[in-house]
Amino acid sequence: MTEISKTSMKRSKPSYFMAILGVALVLFILGMLGWITINASKLENYFKGSVQVHAFIREGSQQKEIDSLRSYITQLPYARKVEYVTKDMAKAKFIGDGNEDWNKVLDYNPLPASVDFYLDPAFVNKDSLNNIVADIQKNFIVSEVKYPDAVVSNLNNVVRKIEISLLVLSAVLSLIAIILIDNTIKLAMFSNRFLIKTMQMVGATRWFISKPFDRKAILNGLLSAILAIGAIGLIIYTVETWWLPEIKVLRDNYLLGLLFLLLIMIGIGITYISTHRSVTKYLKMKLDDLY
């Protein structure tokens, strides 16, 4: 029986080869979608993290009051990179943005001092910002709190649409991947149906018959995942090195590692389950039904 099994494995190499390539291609598509999703999430956090809030300070406020306000904002969970901007710094920034100096028209600086800070991405939404504005305006030296309202609204709308689109696409592709991998394995096992039945007829147990095929399925699934991961890694390297070097700052090695681990689990899991089901199916079939 062992000789029969070895002989069959040799004969089955072409079909296993195509099965490995087929599974690797499906895993590659899933992996690329995962990589795009990771980058989209990182890009979302980048844009949300660039939203800046300005707490404008009333004229005549004491420095100790300003320092107290800055210290208070620094300790808040939603505030990042808190900075006190004096009137002179505000003027320099205004002129640096390409605006004309008003010295010929005004003999004073109309721009107020402010405490500026960037928001934590988790708080960039309308409800959170309303609470933040209300909280900071409780301080009597704050005359007004401003943030780019239109940018926040548009950003949240775009992000919501992208998240829904990626979720639907991921669900559809995952379903297609499972079906394709299952059918690919079934085709690969079809050529071994007579061997499976022959081994059963000479008295081999189901465990004895399934064992070499299950082991082969695990190895094939692992190899498919490795091929897919290698191709994805090559694409990522090419994009980050030659096509779009700026995207390299979005790379999250931890999430990429989890994605590759997930691909290995999917490759091994679905390949093993499909192979075992096929073996069980042929064991239950009558000999005449195999033709």
Secondary structure, 3 states (H helix, E strand, C coil): CHHHHHHHHHHCHHHHHHHHHHHHHHHHHHHHHHHHHHHHHHHHHHHHCCCEEEEEECCCCCHHHHHHHHHHHHCCCCEEEEEEECHHHHHHHHHHCCCCCCCCCCCCCCCCCEEEEEECHHHCCHHHHHHHHHHHCCCCCEEEEECCHHHHHHHHHHHHHHHHHHHHHHHHHHHHHHHHHHHHHHHHHHCCHHHHHHHHHCCCCHHHHHHHHHHHHHHHHHHHHHHHHHHHHHHHHHHHHHHCHHHHHHCCHHHHHHHHHHHHHHHHHHHHHHHHHHHHHHHHCCHHHHC
